[in-house]
């Protein structure tokens, strides 16, 4: 089970914030997000309740549970960008694959690490976020520590155009940290479990492939560049990734299928 457990971090401009624990809490009047060490409400607590509850949110529609307690390592003050990480955390919690941690020193072992940034609408679409370069760089020490421990890290981001600074940050971070995989997401699907992630095999990774944006006009297409970064993600189903790898060498039956993901890059 350790291999299937994942620690989940919400990527913020101030640094990654770990989801320490998620519990069902039917005794509460409202779902609540707490800062574990301080035992106080997080700044996102009201927004978290709205994101979870049956009336305005998303999670309860899938789990039929509309009261949760979310424990965070640190407070999150930014109003946007935390929902994708929380969504993934709830998926893994109900899959029994969320690695937990608490103030008493009870730390579950895990085999992979997940970072995520993005807003999730009620229709399950993932909206773009700003400051990708800042979020990546602030997560550098965490990714480095995981690399020293031989642990894969997957950074989930919305499928979106990114500027030159973000493009350079993605390229630089992937060159520096071979354990880092970037995965872009357009929609989420609670019914398709997010599985344990493993390190990419070299033959499953492509880089800097040129591709035009489908929605661009012919003139725009000639002037745009689109770079792909691929992450090998073990998925029993294809809901969490955007593009599957083209037909090539098939993995051994004991291995999961690797999938390609992409991020659009504006010139």
N, C-alpha and C positions, 0 to 999 in steps of 0.2 A: 504493500500500500504506500510505502514511502515514495516509491518511484512515481506514483500517480498524484501525490500531493503537490500543490503549488502554493507558493506565497504570492499574494496579490498586493500590488502597490498602485496607488493613484498618483499619477505624474502631475506635479504642480511646478510652478516657476520657482518656488522656494525649496524644492526637493521632493523626492518621493515620500508618500505617506502610506504606511502599511495598514491594511485591513487586519486588525488583530483577531477579531471574532465576530461572527454573526449568530444570533440566536432568535428563535421564534419567541415572541413575548405577548401572548393573547391577553395577559392581565393589564397591559398598558392601554391607556386611552388613545395614544398616538405613538407611531413608530418614532424612535429616538436615535440620534447619532451622538455618541459620547467620545470624549477624549479619555482614553483608558487611564493614563497615569494621574490625570487631574480629577477624574470622575465628575466632569462637568459637561454640559451640552456643547457640542460642536457648533460652529457658526453655520454649518450646512444642515442642522438638525431639522428645521422646518421644511426645507427643500427636500430632504431625504424622505420625510413622511409623505409629502406630495408625490414623490417619485414611486413610492411603494404602494400607497393605498389604492383600493379598488376604484374609488370615484375619480381620482385625477391621475393616477399613476400607471405603472406598467407591471411591476413584479407580482402583485396580488392576482392579476388576471391569469398568471401562469401557475402560481403555487397555491392559490385559494387561501393564502395566509396574508393578512393585511396589517399585522403588528409585528415589528421586528425591533431588536436592539442591535445597532451597529457600533462596534468599538473600533476606534481609530488610534493609531500610534501618536499622532499629533493633530492639532486643529488644522482645518482647511478653511481658509478665509475667502478664497476665490469663489465667485458665485457660479462659475461655469467650468465644465471640463471634467468633473468628478463622476458623472453618471455612468460612463462606460466601465470604469473600474468597479463601481458598485454593482452594476449589472453582472459583470463577470464573477465578482465575489459571491453573489447570490446563486449563480449557476453552480459554481463549484461547491458551495455550501450544501445545496440540495443533492448534488452528486456525491457528497461526502469526500470531496477532494480538496477542500480549502484547508490549508495548513494554518493552525491557530497558534496564538501566543497570548500569555496573560501576565499579570503583575506578580504572580506567585512563582514565576520561573518555569511554568509548564509550557514547553515549546515543542510543537510537533515537528518532526523532521520532514523535509520535502525534497523533491527531485528537480524542480524547475521554478523559475521566477517569472512573474508576469507584471508588466507595467502597462498602464492604459491611460489615455486621455481622450475625452470626447463627450459630447452631449448626446443623449438618446431620447428621441421623441416618442410619443405614445404609439405612433405607427411603426416603431422599431427602427426607424432610420437614424443613422449616426451623423450628427452635424459637425462641420469643421471646427477646429480649435486654432488659436493663435499661439505664437511663441513656442513652436516646436523645438527650435534650436535651444532655447533656454531650458525647456523641460528635459531634453536629451542630456545637455551638459550637466545639469544639476543632479542627474541620476548617475553620472559617471562613477563616483566612488562605489555605489551599490553594484553596478555592473562589473566593475573591476574585481570586487570581492567575490562575486559569483564566478567570475572567470577563474580566479585563483582556486576555487573549489570545484572546478570542472562542471559548472552548472549552466545550462542554457537559459537565456533571458529572451523573452518575446515582448516587444513593445507594440501594443495595439494602438493604432491611430485611425482617424476617419479617412476615408478615401477623399482626397482633396488636392487642389493645386497648392504647391508650396513655392515660396520665393527662393532667391539665390542663397540667402543666409541659411534657411532651413535645409536646402539641398546640400550645401557644403557640410553642415553639421551632421546630417545623416551619413554622408559619404565618409567623413572623418571618423565618426564613432564606429562605423562598421569596419573600417580599416584597423582601428585601434583595438576593438573588442570583437574577435571572431565568434564569440559566444552570443553576440547580439543579433537578433533577427527582427526585422521590421515587418509588421503585418498590417495591411490597410483593410478597413471594414466599411461597408456601405450600409448594411443592416445587421441586426442581431436576431437570434432565434433561440429563445429559452428552451424550446423543446429539443434542440439538438445540443447535447452536452459538449462543453468545451473540454477536450481531453488533456491528458498529461502531454507536455511538450518535450521533445528531445532535440539534441544538437543537430545542426544541418550536416548532411554529408556533402563533400565538395562537389560531387557530380550532380547534386540536386540544386545547385545555386547558379543562377545566371546574373549577369551584371550589365548595366548601361545599354539595354536593348532599346532601339528607337521604335516608337509606336505613336501614331497620331491619335488624338482624342476623338472618339466617335461623334461627339456633339459639335466639333469644330467644323467650320466651313472649309472649302478647299484652300482659300487664300490663307486662312488662319493656320491650317494644318501645315502649310509649307514653312511657316514662320515659328512654329512651336516645336519644342523638344520634349519628349516624355521619356524619362528614365524609369526603369523598373529595378526595384530591389526585391529579391526573392527570399522568402523564409521557408525553410522546410518545417512544416507543422504537422504533427501526427494527428490526423482527424479521421475518425471512422465515418464521418459524414462531411459534406462539403459546404455547410451553411456558414461557417465562420470565416472562410477565405473568399477572395474575389475571383481569382483565376487558378485553374488547375494546371499542373505541369503538363506540357505536351507529351505525347507518347515517346517513351525512351526505354531505358533499362528498367525493368520492373523490379521492385524491392522483393526481398525474400518474404515468404508467406508470414513469417513471424514479425515482420515490420509493418508499421502503419504506412499509409500513402502520403507522400510529400506534396504540398500544394504551393503554388506561386501566389504571391500577393504583390500589389503594385501601389505606388504613390505617384500621382501626376506632378510634374514639375514645370512651372512656367519659366519662360526665358527671362 
